[in-house]
């Protein structure tokens, strides 16, 4: 959480869940997340 209390980082599964719920593609990934460590094709 940030100081304001708003989350600024989400895991790939959370993004996929929102993508499915909204029908919209996410923006490009700019960093890796704990559920997608470096070395497996992540940006």
N, CA, C and O of each residue as an XYZ file, in Angstrom:
172
protein
N       0.835     -1.185      0.000
C       0.000      0.000      0.000
C       0.878      1.246      0.000
O       1.970      1.269      0.568
N       0.381      2.234     -0.631
C       1.089      3.504     -0.619
C       0.649      4.285      0.614
O      -0.211      3.837      1.371
N       1.243      5.443      0.805
C       0.891      6.294      1.936
C      -0.589      6.670      1.883
O      -1.226      6.821      2.925
N      -1.138      6.822      0.684
C      -2.541      7.211      0.550
C      -3.488      6.050      0.807
O      -4.695      6.257      0.934
N      -2.964      4.830      0.888
C      -3.803      3.670      1.123
C      -4.286      3.002     -0.149
O      -5.094      2.076     -0.083
N      -3.816      3.447     -1.305
C      -4.213      2.869     -2.582
C      -3.137      1.905     -3.043
O      -1.955      2.247     -3.050
N      -3.542      0.692     -3.432
C      -2.562     -0.268     -3.935
C      -2.058      0.188     -5.296
O      -2.827      0.667     -6.129
N      -0.762      0.033     -5.511
C      -0.182      0.431     -6.785
C       0.448     -0.747     -7.515
O       0.946     -0.575     -8.628
N       0.443     -1.934     -6.924
C       1.023     -3.114     -7.565
C       0.052     -4.273     -7.428
O      -0.524     -4.481     -6.360
N      -0.130     -5.016     -8.488
C      -1.047     -6.142     -8.513
C      -0.365     -7.332     -9.146
O       0.486     -7.167    -10.020
N      -0.724     -8.530     -8.719
C      -0.184     -9.748     -9.302
C      -0.842    -10.045    -10.640
O      -1.899     -9.500    -10.959
N      -0.212    -10.907    -11.410
C      -0.727    -11.234    -12.734
C      -2.114    -11.866    -12.669
O      -2.950    -11.609    -13.535
N      -2.366    -12.695    -11.648
C      -3.689    -13.329    -11.542
C      -4.758    -12.281    -11.256
O      -5.859    -12.363    -11.800
N      -4.455    -11.302    -10.414
C      -5.418    -10.232    -10.146
C      -5.726     -9.444    -11.419
O      -6.879     -9.102    -11.680
N      -4.705     -9.164    -12.195
C      -4.898     -8.441    -13.456
C      -5.745     -9.283    -14.415
O      -6.636     -8.756    -15.082
N      -5.474    -10.573    -14.483
C      -6.246    -11.460    -15.365
C      -7.709    -11.520    -14.936
O      -8.604    -11.555    -15.781
N      -7.954    -11.533    -13.630
C      -9.330    -11.548    -13.122
C     -10.077    -10.286    -13.527
O     -11.235    -10.351    -13.939
N      -9.418     -9.138    -13.410
C     -10.050     -7.872    -13.796
C     -10.251     -7.822    -15.306
O     -11.284     -7.348    -15.778
N      -9.269     -8.310    -16.068
C      -9.393     -8.348    -17.526
C     -10.620     -9.155    -17.930
O     -11.382     -8.741    -18.804
N     -10.807    -10.301    -17.294
C     -11.955    -11.149    -17.619
C     -13.259    -10.464    -17.212
O     -14.240    -10.519    -17.953
N     -13.282     -9.828    -16.057
C     -14.499     -9.189    -15.560
C     -14.902     -7.974    -16.395
O     -16.090     -7.718    -16.587
N     -13.914     -7.227    -16.891
C     -14.219     -5.990    -17.612
C     -14.192     -6.158    -19.129
O     -14.765     -5.348    -19.858
N     -13.517     -7.225    -19.608
C     -13.390     -7.417    -21.046
C     -12.364     -6.494    -21.686
O     -12.336     -6.356    -22.909
N     -11.526     -5.864    -20.879
C     -10.496     -4.949    -21.396
C      -9.115     -5.515    -21.135
O      -8.877     -6.158    -20.112
N      -8.204     -5.270    -22.070
C      -6.819     -5.698    -21.911
C      -6.094     -4.749    -20.958
O      -6.355     -3.546    -20.959
N      -5.184     -5.291    -20.144
C      -4.409     -4.430    -19.244
C      -3.333     -3.664    -20.005
O      -2.975     -4.015    -21.129
N      -2.830     -2.619    -19.374
C      -1.678     -1.916    -19.944
C      -0.463     -2.827    -19.854
O      -0.484     -3.819    -19.125
N       0.588     -2.500    -20.583
C       1.787     -3.342    -20.577
C       2.405     -3.389    -19.183
O       2.306     -2.434    -18.412
N       3.041     -4.515    -18.874
C       3.740     -4.665    -17.596
C       5.054     -3.909    -17.656
O       5.766     -3.976    -18.657
N       5.371     -3.209    -16.620
C       6.626     -2.466    -16.553
C       7.577     -3.054    -15.519
O       8.746     -2.672    -15.462
N       7.094     -3.959    -14.721
C       7.942     -4.587    -13.708
C       7.443     -6.001    -13.476
O       6.321     -6.342    -13.849
N       8.277     -6.819    -12.861
C       7.854     -8.174    -12.540
C       7.079     -8.158    -11.225
O       7.161     -7.205    -10.451
N       6.338     -9.211    -10.992
C       5.615     -9.344     -9.738
C       6.036    -10.641     -9.074
O       6.650    -11.488     -9.722
N       5.721    -10.820     -7.796
C       6.142    -12.045     -7.099
C       5.617    -13.317     -7.752
O       6.244    -14.370     -7.634
N       4.478    -13.241     -8.439
C       3.953    -14.448     -9.083
C       4.487    -14.632    -10.498
O       4.055    -15.540    -11.208
N       5.430    -13.774    -10.921
C       6.053    -13.897    -12.236
C       7.495    -13.395    -12.127
O       7.810    -12.297    -12.586
N       8.366    -14.199    -11.520
C       9.747    -13.741    -11.301
C      10.519    -13.550    -12.608
O      10.139    -14.099    -13.642
N      11.602    -12.772    -12.560
C      12.424    -12.537    -13.758
C      12.953    -13.857    -14.318
O      13.163    -14.825    -13.588
N      13.160    -13.865    -15.629
C      13.745    -15.030    -16.248
C      12.732    -15.925    -16.945
O      13.105    -16.911    -17.581
N      11.441    -15.584    -16.828
C      10.441    -16.425    -17.491
C       9.686    -15.651    -18.558
O       8.526    -15.948    -18.844
N      10.344    -14.658    -19.147
C       9.710    -13.897    -20.219
C       9.059    -12.614    -19.759
O       8.454    -11.906    -20.565
N       9.168    -12.300    -18.487
C       8.567    -11.063    -17.986
C       9.364     -9.859    -18.450
O      10.560     -9.960    -18.721
N       8.693     -8.721    -18.538
C       9.358     -7.488    -18.970
C      10.252     -6.947    -17.881
O      10.894     -5.913    -18.066
